Amino acid sequence: MTSSQLQSTSTAATPTWQIRLLYDGGCPLCLREVNFLTKKDAGRGLVDFVDIALDDYDPADNGGVDFETAMGRIHAVLPDGSTVKNVEVFRQVYDVLGMGWIYAVTKWPVIGPLVDWVYDIWADWRLKMTGRADLATLVAEREARLAACDVEGRCKTD
């Protein structure tokens, strides 16, 4: 059973988490933020962290958000299965962890749209700024890697 299947099995009835954060485990800045948030969660399990870069990432377990979509913009899944994206993810995660005041200013009429605009620019440039391949290349590499694996996760070796 994959880690996504285990997560799905344990959270299918009534999740104990309040928000599931889908993050790119190959992104050094994303990992830094996830490490910070994990410390703030302090083992309470309020935030369920899901690394979309893992080969066993399954959109069916994560609000239907496919790998390419999740790589393009940050997403989170709520316990009811609905999703949020972009800066709203940070607003909600920080609220859940009792630090909503940090993003409170982003709810203001003038500042919110400005922050959203800045995030859009960041999301468009994130891969290049962290020294990674472009989104199309990452998706193609993932598809090729997964095509080399059977349904049980056993991969062909060279």
N, C-alpha and C positions, 0 to 999 in steps of 0.2 A: 504494500500500500504506500502511495506517495505521501509526502508531507501535506500536499494540498488536500488529498483525500482524507487524511487524518484530521486536518483542520475542519473540513467539511463535516465529517462524521461527528466531531465533538461540538460543532456549533450549529448543526442542522436544526435541532429542536429550539433551544433558547440560548442564544449566544451569551457568554459572560462578558464579552467585550462590548464597548459602546461605539467603537468605530474601528474599521479595518483599514489600515494605511497600506496602500500599494506603492512600493518604492523600488527604485532601481539599485540593486546591490552592487552593480558595477560602477556606480557614480560615487567618487570620493566625497563630494559635497553632500550628496543624499545620505551616505553612510554616517557622515558626521552629525547630521540632523537626527537621524534615526537613533544613533547612540545617545545623543542628548535626551531625546524623548523617552527612550527606554529607561534611562536613569530617573527621569521625572515620573514615569509610570511606577517605578519602584516595586515591580513584581505584582502590582494590583490587577494586571490583565485588562485594564480599561481600553488599551489600544492593542489591536492584533496587527502585528507587523508582518507583511507578506512581501517577500522578495520576488519581483516579477522576472528577474534575470535568471532565476533557477529554471532548469529544463522541465521540472514538473509543475510549473505554474499553469493553472487551469482556469481559464476565464469563467467556466461554469460555476466555480467555487467563489468567484470574486465579482459578482454583479454583472457578469457578461462582458467585462472590460478585457478586450484582447491585448496581447503583448504590444502590438504597434501603437494602439491608442494609449495604453498606460505609459509607454516610453515617451510619447509626445507631450503629455501633460500629466501632472500628478493627479491621482484619483484616490478616493476612499469609498468604502462600502459601509452603509449603515445597517444595523441589525434587521431592518425590514427588507433589505435587499436593494434599496435605492442607492444611487451613487451621487457623489459630489466631486467636483474637480477644481483645479486651479487654486487660487488663494483661499477659496472657501474651505478647502481641505485643512489648511493650516488654522483657520479660524476655529473650525470644529474640533480638531485634535487638541489645540491649546485650551479650548473651553473644557473639554472632557478631563484634561489633566489639571484643571484649576488655575490655568495661566492665561485665561481669555483676555485679561487686561492687556497683554502684549499685542494682540491683534485687534483690540477694540477700536482703535483709531481707524482701521481699515473699513469700518462699517459707516463711517461718516460720508455724507453725500459727495464731497469733492475729493477727498483722499482715497476712498474706496476704489472708484474708477481709475484713478492714477496708479494705485498699487496694482490693480488688475492688469493695466496696460504694461507696467514694468515687468510683471511676471510673464506676460505673453512674450515679451522680447527675450527675457531670460530663458524661457522654455524653448524658444526657437534656436537659441545659441548654446544651450547647456552642453550638448554633446561635444561640440567643437571646442568650447571653452575648457572642458575637462580632458581634452586630448583624445577623444574617442572618434570612432567612425560615425558617419552620418546614419540617420535612422533607417534609410532604405538598406544600407549595408548590414546593419545589425539585424534587421528583420530577415534578410536573405541568409545570413550566417546561421541564425537560429533555426530557420526552416530546414537548411541543409543538415545541420547537426541533428535535429529531431527526426528527419527522414532516415537517418542512419540508425535509428533505434527502433526496436520492435515495441509492441503494445505493453510489454512487461518492463520496459525501461532498459532492456539490455541493448547496448550499442555495439555496432560492428567496429572492430579495431583494424587498423592498417597492418 
